């Protein structure tokens, strides 16, 4: 199939256009259209995964078209082992999200149009290889997100929406400066493939106000991406946005949007500014550590279940950062420990994917109980296990996966990260294992308070999780379990690409000392 | 070129002048309630003018003994001015404020102003600069005070007169110092004369530069010469506010570009892709600081407004600041960026004002509360207003982003000494998000949902709205033709 990637990106827009022609009181039809188009997108994503050549670490299914020649802006798409899992994740969560949103009854037409637009924006970021295109998709996500949180969210939705918007816009305008600086210093091109070749050397020795250009650009890009991840201290928008957003939007936010930040750092910072990686790796590991500990401590203090899950995202993304920092282990001065770099980086990408499935599951399950009880106060339940045994089982799966119990995919990725990072960041790894402990503490404590103990009279007749909800959770639970036991297929998928990435980062390792 | 020969290349202005006379005479034959029909005569004349610009060819020369330039650069600005004049005339036809007045001369004055703006965009002689600015200013005083029964409108006009007179006085003083130093009024002779001046006249030169900047700064409402803007913009008929925020700004920028680069530049303007300031006069630094101040003040004050019209007034100050960023760069891409920004700005800003006019006409007010629930009640108006707000913030995929993108690209291209300016610029666009999105918030989030959906009753309203909204969206991702048009227009008469 030609233009496979374009189809994946633009299918939701087609869905959006079809929805525009449906009268706004026909909400069933609108939901079905959204389901069909995201279903088709998921099928294409699976098809892409099947025909993707995992032994090849370069970009595949490239598409290239003239766009604005006078500014060297081109429409370039491509997929590699780094973006493919993210594309699959977005397609899956986009599809599931439609069913999670089935209960939406306010302005259904607007909701699903924006939902599909958001889907296109995210897909576009993962698949575009032209910086201009990348930036456009990056920003296209913001407006639908603003509306989705601001219109269909909880009581503080307006504040949460504007905070999210301003934070992320601030990050992306810094990114715009960095992109333009790269454009003008590296041969007037937005083509990311060309930039990956030219940028690592073009900026060498360039000084801006006495600072190395590489460092300046690295920091500008990093702040832009870090706000999305979110890295401490840019994380304050996240708990608010997650808590106020409607369930399906929290699912997308935690499941996919946070990954954009990490993806951006790997795709742009790592590929284009490898020197900066060496300069920043230590800081990255420490920031990751702060995320782990800070996120876990905050989660421990929450009484609102959704806020707890939101902070667990801060905690989990911290591991990713530590894993990413481990890439420098492969350099000459760090003893050419390639295994360690592979484990760390592989663990980080795997953790991204796992957090996508696990946090999506967690948010869906929070949504399930909220729809029934209309509150999320952890202490306001109690003894739910006897009323809702199936629900309890799924929450148990999600919580255990979240705390990294062996047998679940989260364990594998966290273990890989620790193994990878240990040789170079010993202290960080040792302290961050404390995070795992806290991690277990907040999940288990919340579980205990909600499901065990004396049954709360108020919820004697609370209905069990229904079939639609089960349909949204089961695929995620299955993926978590399968990858927990047999992670090989996933790791094989990303290995070749990550080797290329490590190779390109490390080959500039010698220059780092000269910086 | 001699005066007689020049007339052959002066068609657009001649047609415009004849149009004005025809309109004034036609107005005599209309009864009061039919006086709006003058607009149709004018629209015809403007169409002819546009036609004559397009067939004029790309002659690059000077007319009337070197006082006026004809070049693709001025043609570009003339097209923008014609476009905005046409749109404002169309917008005025639906304005409720103007309903109780005889509007015949309103339209004629608008066209005279366009004539003045034409001269502003092509003046290359300081006398012509002054005459052009005065034509435009006096016409805007009339228009600002057109609602004679409304005290605010009178106040606007009076304030405008006082500020205008004062600033053109200062500018005139600056120009006369410049004349005293150089002994000529023509741009290119001045440039040569200044280049040969000794260091002892540098203080006088600096003084003249600052004084002239006051006059220009007033025209484009740059901080700290902006104090007239909010009151005048608020008191004037909203159609005029829209016009003042776009057309005189465009012409003002054309004039600024010509004057600063050709008189105070090193003479290599447009012959190489970057050039230098003359004799070390620090005008680029001066303008860079003014640009940063303009956008920051404009944005910070816009946040505090409770009237959408006044908010847009302050935000238009901020937009002038964004464009000013590209002036001190003295590079071709800087001028390119300003032209790109102005093109995009025309559509989105007129669009935003048109929605304000429409809301004023239906709900009677222009405060944020008057927009409550608008998005639900009138999906079309709410939708395009959202688009305009997003575009004014500068988010892709809208025209506003492309404008900002070209400006920022030019600033970054100019090298690391201007990175601070780019940084101030992008932080300001984040600040502007807060108040632009506030309109969207009131339209969708705050208001009650209504079950019934309305379309604007008049077809003309829908057509004009779409005419503004479609380019605002389409130019956001398909701006190739605009980019080409601007590249072709980047030919400035340089005295040869």
Interface residues (C-beta under 8 A of the other chain):
Chain A: X67 X68 X69 X70 X71 X106 X107 X135 X136 X139 X140 X142 X143 X146 X147 X150 X151 X157 X158 X161 X162 X165 X166 X169 X170 X173 X174 X176 X177 X180 X181 X183 X184 X208 X209
Chain B: X390 X395 X396 X397 X401 X405 X408 X409 X412 X413 X416 X419 X422 X423 X426 X427 X429 X430 X433 X434 X437 X441 X444 X445 X446 X449 X477 X479 X480 X483 X484 X487
